[in-house]
Amino acid sequence: MQLSFLEPLFDRPGPWATVCFDPDENDESGAKRRELSVRDVCRTLEEQGADAETTGAVHDVLTT
């Protein structure tokens, strides 16, 4: 697996957060599921020690 494109990250200070997320929201119930999934992702990050700024940034990306 070629991962050389990630090398610039090694020169930058963290924190970093990686999230696998399915943004499917084709209908009203899908939008509600997405909202609940975003909350769950953010709660998991907090439980794993992510600070508020990182959690907020992930939330912002997933909800835009």
Order of alpha helices (4+ residues) and beta strands (2+ residues): alpha-alpha-alpha
